[in-house]
């Protein structure tokens, strides 16, 4: 059982299962560890205000047995959680408003089914590009920026027609090529977000290039550090952080790129409260590109499996990022990102009011509680033998009742992996 605990109440022997910030911003890259000494306690106090512990894997936390201060802190965390849930739900259900009076929002000009065919080819081209870029860097060569722009232009065209196809393909998470696919997924997220914010086409291309190469410096980080199954030493953490400057150097050596591309590369680990790196920038000193880079980088990192951690659901990730919105991110931008992704993001496993179980494949951009769902099991939990979709915004039951999403289910419920069904689209 997980419990939320103020860092002041942690003890040696407790097992930390989650932090109050992205694991990628801390030396605790391996998600889940036992507190073994004062060094661990000091590091957690330095980086966090609270953590989650697992009392089945380590010592338990009982506020009443730890003094009145612990009881007061536990109650404060509980009240904050309740308010957070209310505020998140209010945001998720509010009408979409991107506050861009000078621009008309994009309209889908292709259906999901039409666009998925083209999106598959574009995603494949992007994968070939990034794998080749990694190989070229290892050989001391420069990045093929003209080819990269061409691929990004194709991604932009697809996102403008209908972003859901690329976003859907971006849910296919393979740990075997994590770095390359992380770059592609973040580029897709950036383009969907930029479209939501009504960026012009040239700005979308720049944003896509920035996201595609924001983490390119990771190609210079030794593999033994990337795969280390435990807490990084201070020296190893410093080497990991150098990927930011190394990414800038790689891009500058490869040719001319827009300033926003360098900004995202340099600033995607900066945090709104000044706790990030490499320059501890605060607030408006972080560029728009850098602020967007931080959001998409963290979202993809915490919703993807990696060699050192398990993914969380898209819904859980958005709720967590909403909680972090005032200290880690640009508040308005992260709230707009949540609006863009929807309360039921693509790839969510859901149970409908009909009893059917399905996977969200398309966001309804005007009515975010009404996505399109690919049905997997009927109300008797028998599998559908052919592709069946329910458009919750328009479809009704046989008796004419409105269809609603009853709840989001954990990935793996009833043996269902949503990605298996996305692959069949």
C-alpha positions as semicolon CSV with decimal commas, in nm:
position;residue;x (nm);y (nm);z (nm)
1;X;0,000;0,000;0,000
2;X;0,132;0,343;-0,093
3;X;0,130;0,632;0,152
4;X;0,214;0,997;0,100
5;X;0,472;1,109;0,355
6;X;0,632;1,445;0,432
7;X;1,010;1,412;0,391
8;X;1,051;1,524;0,753
9;X;0,882;1,202;0,861
10;X;1,092;0,959;0,656
11;X;1,303;0,696;0,830
12;X;1,576;0,454;0,732
13;X;1,414;0,130;0,618
14;X;1,120;0,291;0,439
15;X;1,076;0,209;0,070
16;X;1,028;0,511;-0,159
17;X;0,804;0,428;-0,456
18;X;0,737;0,779;-0,597
19;X;0,879;1,130;-0,565
20;X;0,697;1,463;-0,571
21;X;0,889;1,556;-0,886
22;X;1,003;1,386;-1,206
23;X;1,257;1,110;-1,141
24;X;1,458;1,253;-1,432
25;X;1,526;1,567;-1,225
26;X;1,680;1,373;-0,937
27;X;1,977;1,141;-0,882
28;X;1,723;0,866;-0,799
29;X;1,685;0,748;-1,158
30;X;1,584;0,400;-1,047
31;X;1,217;0,429;-0,953
32;X;1,172;0,261;-0,617
33;X;1,441;0,217;-0,352
34;X;1,489;0,152;0,019
35;X;1,623;0,437;0,234
36;X;1,948;0,290;0,357
37;X;2,116;0,574;0,541
38;X;2,145;0,943;0,626
39;X;2,281;1,015;0,278
40;X;1,954;0,900;0,120
41;X;1,750;1,100;0,373
42;X;1,958;1,412;0,303
43;X;1,918;1,373;-0,075
44;X;1,542;1,325;-0,046
45;X;1,512;1,629;0,181
46;X;1,713;1,834;-0,069
47;X;1,505;1,736;-0,374
48;X;1,154;1,673;-0,237
49;X;0,884;1,806;-0,004
50;X;0,707;1,469;0,017
51;X;0,733;1,118;-0,132
52;X;0,521;0,804;-0,152
53;X;0,633;0,499;0,041
54;X;0,529;0,136;-0,006
55;X;0,470;-0,022;0,337
56;X;0,473;-0,372;0,189
57;X;0,835;-0,329;0,079
58;X;0,965;-0,131;0,377
59;X;0,880;0,023;0,712
60;X;0,531;0,168;0,754
61;X;0,442;0,525;0,849
62;X;0,184;0,569;1,125
63;X;0,133;0,940;1,198
64;X;-0,019;0,882;1,543
65;X;0,291;0,691;1,650
66;X;0,528;0,960;1,520
67;X;0,409;1,261;1,720
68;X;0,167;1,550;1,677
69;X;0,385;1,716;1,412
70;X;0,359;1,408;1,191
71;X;-0,021;1,396;1,240
72;X;-0,054;1,763;1,141
73;X;0,166;1,717;0,832
74;X;-0,025;1,404;0,723
75;X;-0,360;1,586;0,754
76;X;-0,228;1,881;0,554
77;X;-0,115;1,649;0,271
78;X;-0,456;1,476;0,272
79;X;-0,648;1,806;0,250
80;X;-0,421;1,927;-0,029
81;X;-0,489;1,605;-0,224
82;X;-0,866;1,649;-0,197
83;X;-0,846;2,007;-0,321
84;X;-0,615;1,900;-0,604
85;X;-0,868;1,642;-0,729
86;X;-1,144;1,905;-0,727
87;X;-0,930;2,160;-0,913
88;X;-0,810;1,906;-1,172
89;X;-1,163;1,792;-1,247
90;X;-1,276;2,154;-1,283
91;X;-0,999;2,225;-1,533
92;X;-1,058;1,903;-1,726
93;X;-1,428;1,975;-1,768
94;X;-1,394;2,346;-1,851
95;X;-1,454;2,464;-2,210
96;X;-1,139;2,477;-2,422
97;X;-1,004;2,832;-2,447
98;X;-0,650;2,894;-2,572
99;X;-0,677;3,274;-2,546
100;X;-0,550;3,339;-2,899
101;X;-0,799;3,585;-3,041
102;X;-0,578;3,659;-3,342
103;X;-0,590;3,301;-3,470
104;X;-0,870;3,065;-3,569
105;X;-0,836;2,716;-3,416
106;X;-0,744;2,434;-3,654
107;X;-1,018;2,204;-3,777
108;X;-0,964;1,837;-3,858
109;X;-0,964;1,785;-4,234
110;X;-0,908;1,408;-4,224
111;X;-1,067;1,136;-4,014
112;X;-0,855;0,931;-3,779
113;X;-0,899;0,625;-4,001
114;X;-0,781;0,819;-4,308
115;X;-0,482;0,979;-4,137
116;X;-0,350;0,670;-3,958
117;X;-0,230;0,527;-4,293
118;X;-0,013;0,830;-4,372
119;X;0,093;0,869;-4,009
120;X;0,240;0,518;-4,001
121;X;0,477;0,603;-4,287
122;X;0,575;0,937;-4,133
123;X;0,643;0,777;-3,795
124;X;0,860;0,514;-3,966
125;X;1,058;0,785;-4,149
126;X;1,108;0,973;-3,822
127;X;1,231;0,655;-3,653
128;X;1,485;0,593;-3,931
129;X;1,601;0,954;-3,904
130;X;1,663;0,946;-3,528
131;X;1,832;0,605;-3,528
132;X;2,062;0,730;-3,806
133;X;2,130;1,051;-3,612
134;X;2,232;0,852;-3,304
135;X;2,461;0,633;-3,516
136;X;2,617;0,937;-3,686
137;X;2,689;1,099;-3,348
138;X;2,859;0,785;-3,224
139;X;3,078;0,795;-3,536
140;X;3,165;1,161;-3,484
141;X;2,949;1,283;-3,774
142;X;2,703;1,574;-3,773
143;X;2,322;1,561;-3,778
144;X;2,146;1,572;-4,115
145;X;1,937;1,882;-4,041
146;X;1,791;1,926;-4,395
147;X;1,653;1,572;-4,384
148;X;1,524;1,632;-4,034
149;X;1,333;1,941;-4,145
150;X;1,178;1,745;-4,432
151;X;1,055;1,475;-4,193
152;X;0,923;1,734;-3,948
153;X;0,735;1,912;-4,228
154;X;0,557;1,583;-4,301
155;X;0,478;1,543;-3,931
156;X;0,337;1,896;-3,920
157;X;0,116;1,831;-4,222
158;X;-0,020;1,517;-4,055
159;X;-0,078;1,695;-3,723
160;X;-0,263;1,976;-3,899
161;X;-0,489;1,729;-4,082
162;X;-0,562;1,530;-3,765
163;X;-0,313;1,502;-3,477
164;X;-0,473;1,198;-3,318
165;X;-0,318;0,950;-3,561
166;X;0,042;1,047;-3,478
167;X;-0,038;1,079;-3,107
168;X;-0,191;0,732;-3,116
169;X;0,120;0,585;-3,280
170;X;0,326;0,767;-3,020
171;X;0,171;0,544;-2,755
172;X;0,377;0,252;-2,887
173;X;0,654;0,250;-2,628
174;X;0,955;0,027;-2,692
175;X;1,238;0,027;-2,439
176;X;1,483;-0,116;-2,694
177;X;1,517;0,219;-2,873
178;X;1,410;0,448;-2,590
179;X;1,612;0,758;-2,679
180;X;1,510;0,769;-3,047
181;X;1,145;0,696;-2,977
182;X;1,136;0,942;-2,686
183;X;1,245;1,211;-2,932
184;X;0,974;1,116;-3,180
185;X;0,703;1,095;-2,914
186;X;0,793;1,435;-2,771
187;X;0,792;1,585;-3,122
188;X;0,443;1,445;-3,179
189;X;0,327;1,582;-2,843
190;X;0,481;1,920;-2,923
191;X;0,302;1,938;-3,258
192;X;-0,033;1,838;-3,110
193;X;0,017;2,099;-2,838
194;X;0,134;2,366;-3,084
195;X;-0,171;2,297;-3,301
196;X;-0,390;2,333;-2,992
197;X;-0,223;2,670;-2,923
198;X;-0,285;2,765;-3,289
199;X;0,081;2,808;-3,387
200;X;0,140;2,890;-3,755
201;X;0,296;2,626;-3,981
202;X;0,653;2,763;-3,970
203;X;0,634;2,788;-3,591
204;X;0,508;2,430;-3,579
205;X;0,806;2,315;-3,787
206;X;1,046;2,494;-3,553
207;X;0,868;2,346;-3,249
208;X;0,883;1,997;-3,402
209;X;1,256;2,028;-3,477
210;X;1,321;2,152;-3,124
211;X;1,134;1,861;-2,967
212;X;1,294;1,606;-3,200
213;X;1,644;1,711;-3,093
214;X;1,589;1,844;-2,740
215;X;1,752;1,534;-2,586
216;X;2,008;1,459;-2,857
217;X;2,290;1,516;-2,607
218;X;2,187;1,193;-2,433
219;X;2,371;1,015;-2,715
220;X;2,689;1,134;-2,543
221;X;2,601;0,993;-2,199
222;X;2,780;0,662;-2,125
223;X;2,545;0,365;-2,152
224;X;2,648;0,233;-1,810
225;X;2,505;0,548;-1,651
226;X;2,184;0,533;-1,853
227;X;2,131;0,170;-1,747
228;X;2,255;0,195;-1,388
229;X;2,009;0,013;-1,156
230;X;2,040;0,245;-0,857
231;X;2,104;0,596;-0,729
232;X;2,359;0,792;-0,930
233;X;2,665;0,928;-0,756
234;X;2,713;1,305;-0,761
235;X;2,972;1,262;-1,037
236;X;2,739;1,041;-1,244
237;X;2,450;1,285;-1,196
238;X;2,677;1,567;-1,317
239;X;2,768;1,364;-1,627
240;X;2,398;1,301;-1,692
241;X;2,320;1,672;-1,666
242;X;2,590;1,756;-1,921
243;X;2,369;1,618;-2,198
244;X;2,203;1,959;-2,218
245;X;2,518;2,146;-2,320
246;X;2,634;1,854;-2,532
247;X;2,306;1,867;-2,722
248;X;2,354;2,236;-2,796
249;X;2,709;2,169;-2,920
250;X;2,592;1,888;-3,149
251;X;2,323;2,106;-3,303
252;X;2,549;2,406;-3,353
253;X;2,811;2,185;-3,517
254;X;2,551;2,049;-3,761
255;X;2,442;2,378;-3,912
256;X;2,209;2,670;-3,858
257;X;1,899;2,609;-3,645
258;X;1,637;2,851;-3,511
259;X;1,697;3,000;-3,167
260;X;1,393;2,813;-3,031
261;X;1,559;2,480;-3,108
262;X;1,860;2,574;-2,894
263;X;1,630;2,717;-2,625
264;X;1,440;2,390;-2,586
265;X;1,760;2,188;-2,584
266;X;1,911;2,410;-2,314
267;X;1,600;2,468;-2,103
268;X;1,386;2,152;-2,100
269;X;1,527;2,066;-1,754
270;X;1,483;2,417;-1,615
271;X;1,197;2,445;-1,365
272;X;0,966;2,739;-1,299
273;X;1,077;2,770;-0,935
274;X;1,447;2,778;-1,027
275;X;1,521;2,423;-0,907
276;X;1,618;2,290;-1,252
277;X;1,943;2,279;-1,446
278;X;2,182;2,376;-1,598
279;X;2,131;2,746;-1,517
280;X;1,856;2,742;-1,250
281;X;1,642;2,979;-1,457
282;X;1,316;3,097;-1,302
283;X;0,977;3,203;-1,430
284;X;0,977;3,419;-1,741
285;X;1,351;3,373;-1,788
286;X;1,256;3,035;-1,934
287;X;1,150;3,076;-2,297
288;X;0,820;2,946;-2,434
289;X;1,011;2,675;-2,620
290;X;1,191;2,577;-2,300
291;X;0,867;2,571;-2,102
292;X;0,695;2,353;-2,363
293;X;1,002;2,128;-2,376
294;X;0,985;2,072;-2,000
295;X;0,618;1,973;-2,019
296;X;0,643;1,728;-2,309
297;X;0,972;1,579;-2,187
298;X;0,834;1,502;-1,841
299;X;0,498;1,377;-1,971
300;X;0,660;1,129;-2,207
301;X;0,920;1,022;-1,952
302;X;0,666;0,934;-1,683
303;X;0,423;0,763;-1,923
304;X;0,697;0,542;-2,076
305;X;0,876;0,235;-1,947
306;X;1,252;0,275;-1,930
307;X;1,539;0,057;-1,806
308;X;1,489;0,198;-1,454
309;X;1,118;0,262;-1,407
310;X;0,765;0,156;-1,496
311;X;0,528;0,389;-1,676
312;X;0,224;0,549;-1,515
313;X;-0,106;0,597;-1,697
314;X;-0,167;0,909;-1,903
315;X;-0,445;1,015;-1,665
316;X;-0,221;0,974;-1,360
317;X;0,059;1,164;-1,535
318;X;-0,166;1,461;-1,612
319;X;-0,294;1,472;-1,255
320;X;0,061;1,463;-1,124
321;X;0,176;1,738;-1,361
322;X;-0,125;1,945;-1,257
323;X;-0,001;1,917;-0,899
324;X;0,348;2,025;-1,010
325;X;0,214;2,315;-1,218
326;X;0,317;2,601;-0,988
327;X;0,669;2,486;-0,904
328;X;0,796;2,289;-1,202
329;X;0,609;2,428;-1,502
330;X;0,462;2,740;-1,656
331;X;0,116;2,726;-1,495
332;X;-0,091;2,844;-1,792
333;X;0,100;2,628;-2,040
334;X;0,069;2,306;-1,841
335;X;-0,302;2,369;-1,790
336;X;-0,336;2,423;-2,166
337;X;-0,145;2,097;-2,222
338;X;-0,393;1,913;-2,002
339;X;-0,675;2,067;-2,205
340;X;-0,499;1,956;-2,523
341;X;-0,455;1,596;-2,408
342;X;-0,802;1,568;-2,256
343;X;-0,911;1,406;-1,930
344;X;-0,913;1,071;-2,113
345;X;-0,592;1,081;-2,322
346;X;-0,541;0,859;-2,625
347;X;-0,443;0,511;-2,508
348;X;-0,657;0,522;-2,191
349;X;-0,827;0,193;-2,103
350;X;-1,185;0,277;-2,003
351;X;-1,508;0,115;-1,887
352;X;-1,824;0,263;-2,040
353;X;-2,167;0,303;-1,881
354;X;-2,279;0,018;-2,110
355;X;-2,031;-0,216;-1,942
356;X;-1,812;-0,232;-2,253
357;X;-1,435;-0,203;-2,213
358;X;-1,237;-0,006;-2,470
359;X;-0,935;0,206;-2,558
360;X;-0,956;0,580;-2,628
361;X;-0,829;0,643;-2,982
362;X;-0,951;0,994;-3,065
363;X;-0,996;1,308;-2,855
364;X;-1,307;1,521;-2,892
365;X;-1,149;1,865;-2,901
366;X;-1,465;2,053;-2,806
367;X;-1,618;1,798;-2,565
368;X;-1,328;1,634;-2,385
369;X;-1,545;1,397;-2,183
370;X;-1,673;1,248;-2,510
371;X;-1,382;1,077;-2,694
372;X;-1,397;0,803;-2,956
373;X;-1,335;0,456;-2,814
374;X;-1,226;0,133;-2,983
375;X;-1,424;-0,142;-2,808
376;X;-1,232;-0,446;-2,684
377;X;-1,476;-0,639;-2,461
378;X;-1,856;-0,630;-2,440
379;X;-2,053;-0,602;-2,116
380;X;-2,007;-0,978;-2,060
381;X;-1,631;-0,931;-2,102
382;X;-1,635;-1,129;-2,426
383;X;-1,400;-0,994;-2,696
384;X;-1,531;-0,821;-3,006
385;X;-1,437;-1,019;-3,315
386;X;-1,414;-0,718;-3,544
387;X;-1,324;-0,350;-3,513
388;X;-1,603;-0,165;-3,334
389;X;-1,588;0,201;-3,239
390;X;-1,812;0,409;-3,015
391;X;-1,822;0,785;-3,063
392;X;-1,942;0,885;-2,717
393;X;-2,035;1,235;-2,834
394;X;-2,292;1,103;-3,082
395;X;-2,372;0,736;-3,020
396;X;-2,642;0,619;-2,781
397;X;-2,752;0,286;-2,640
398;X;-3,029;0,083;-2,806
399;X;-3,273;0,234;-2,556
400;X;-3,157;0,586;-2,649
401;X;-2,953;0,656;-2,338
402;X;-2,636;0,867;-2,341
403;X;-2,310;0,673;-2,324
404;X;-2,054;0,787;-2,068
405;X;-1,711;0,679;-1,948
406;X;-1,770;0,521;-1,610
407;X;-1,405;0,499;-1,507
408;X;-1,046;0,469;-1,626
409;X;-0,895;0,124;-1,569
410;X;-0,531;0,042;-1,494
411;X;-0,337;-0,090;-1,793
412;X;-0,344;-0,469;-1,777
413;X;-0,699;-0,493;-1,638
414;X;-0,862;-0,812;-1,768
415;X;-0,534;-0,886;-1,947
416;X;-0,574;-0,586;-2,182
417;X;-0,275;-0,390;-2,304
418;X;-0,419;-0,086;-2,488
419;X;-0,116;-0,074;-2,716
420;X;-0,197;-0,419;-2,855
421;X;-0,522;-0,278;-2,986
422;X;-0,370;0,046;-3,113
423;X;-0,131;-0,167;-3,320
424;X;-0,433;-0,322;-3,495
425;X;-0,583;0,012;-3,601
